[in-house]
Amino acid sequence: MASQIDHLLNESRRFPPSEEFAANAVASPQIYAQAAAGSAEFWADQARELLHWHTPFTRTLDWSNPPFAKWFDDGELNVAYNCLDRHVLAGNGDRIAIHWEGEPGDSRSISYAELTAEVKKAANLLTSLGVRTGDRVAIYLPMIPEAVIAMLAVARLGAVHSVVFGGFSAESLRARIDDANAKLVITADGGWRKGKVSPLKPAVDAALESPGHNVRNVLVVRRGENTVDWVEGRDLWWHEEIAAVDADHVAKAFPAENPLFILYTSGTTGKPKGILHTSGGYLTQVAFTHKNVFDLRPESDVYWCTADVGWITGHSYVAYGPLANGATQVLYEGTPDSPHPGRWWEIIEKYGVSIFYTAPTAIRSFMKLGRQIPQGFDLTSLRVLGSVGEPINPEAWIWYHDVIGGGSAPIVDTWWQTETGAIMISALPGVTSLKPGSAQVPIPGIRIDVVDDDGQHVGTGNGGLLVVSEPWPSMLRGIWGDPDRYRETYWQKFGDKYFAGDGARLDDDGDIWLLGRVDDVMNVSGHRLSTAEIESSLVSHPYVAEAAVVGASDETTGQAVVAFVIVKASQADVASAAEASDLLRAHVAQQIGAIARPRQIFIVAELPKTRSGKIMRRLLRDVAEGREVGDTTTLADTSVMQIITDRLQ
Ligand code: WTA
């Protein structure tokens, strides 16, 4: 960490906005002054301006029962109506909402009028399957238009979706179905990934095999055309059912605090947290940030966010933000390098993408492949670039700026979380002078601070913990079914401030530099993974006596999962270390999903522990990163690290 901070501090390049960009920018410097005059009122103005309210609100923020916030709670709206019908009614029905590109090269462009019609039918279909306001629907789909259609159809009914990333295993899917008590699962036969069809339906079948759930139907979109097993009476083809329903559907208004979705994310303990978001405040902040942070002009821009809808970025900046703003966007099904390493750049050229939002890990993989690949395509349509998910190192920032952005497109480095719902820290293009590597400033209407362990502001030039000091519209409303965990995780530490779990530093100008998680959450390719969750998966295997997992820094993925495992004495001879390690890597992939598969597993005889029995991950991280092992004096047995390193040599 120390070397990373020194390195960042040496970064002194600045990129002020061009005069032309500044003169035409959506955001203006005055917006900060407006917000500073009163953040709740500022958000009320945004909510009125950016959204359609069936019943206007008269109350803005109710913080009488912290940490449970209510925003605009006597107002009523329909989230799907805001993303669809009102654009059609405003005369923009012919505008393309989604340019969908399948991995093998098939494509489909869907106008706002068509998307609205599809969602109306899907809402009628879900109603016919018994979905009512407040019911939970699990969505386990590839990146196809039906993913967005399904989310909006659920939202249109005032029901609650729980999108589960298609890379999660049957077991992870089942845990999420159970936690939310979902009654319907929407999936596909399979989707295209890396040049072939990757089946999805078998995971749903496996997830639902054992009894104890309340899923009545599985709605299956046909995409991969792979053969699937069928449970009569339970499974239904989407295309057959949707052909039979009524095309008319009137969107009803729901209270602003009606739950919109649950999205599971990793925490410091083994069990994923169901982060709950509601309607009016969430949609206000995603629409506001999508418009101002990306300098959006819906009538002319083509926007592309590469995130999967299984993550929060896909919820806020694929589904809700762009559609609430009436934007035209690209949705791409596959992987960046299929069928060739220039696939993304080819898509940018094909659709004339002007705003592009992706993760540093992707930028770093492209850097490794060399600039000649993107240089083979016409990327001159790009005018704003975004980054999300992890700190972007200045080298990757400069490469992104020069090679992808043609040396002129501003880069917005956006900090936020599943819990915050929408962007919280970011430059505004045309307003902020950019600093590579720093997320810079809170967006207007958001109060962020960097504090010490006692909650005191650290002052410029110092590091500490990132907090949000005031409630914000798109904040999580809790953890599904577990209010105590919500309080403990985010509010117990500082009482009146939201503890984000990230370390940060304020530079001499007061700009914010993110320094990574301060808890046991890892960030692998911009995906959050919990050390505890992977450890508990490892110890569930009969070979394993004990396991410790660390996030080791990795040139491309930011961090990588590295595990240290003690094999049970009774099993010690069963497999060689290499075999055991392969077997356990596969076990984790099967239990949690391929994204959690450890990069390496070291079979060790001991784990370094303090006298109170706490595993000293810092020392294991030294080993995993190939460094000299640090101070071992607090270990109960100081020879342990010697034993571990000897064995690994
Ligand atoms: C990290 C993703 C530095 C951070 C939207 C946070 C970042 C976690 C940035 C949330 C950024 C996200 N710079 N770090 N621009 N954006 N992070 O919930 O550690 O998947 O706490 O939300 O990602 O990850 P999540």
Boltz pocket constraint, residues with backbone or C-beta under 6 A from the ligand:
constraints:
  - pocket:
      binder: B
      contacts: [[A, 265], [A, 311], [A, 312], [A, 313], [A, 387], [A, 388], [A, 389], [A, 390], [A, 391], [A, 392], [A, 413], [A, 414], [A, 415], [A, 416], [A, 417], [A, 418], [A, 419], [A, 439], [A, 500], [A, 501], [A, 502], [A, 514], [A, 515], [A, 516], [A, 517], [A, 523], [A, 526], [A, 527], [A, 528]]
      max_distance: 6.0
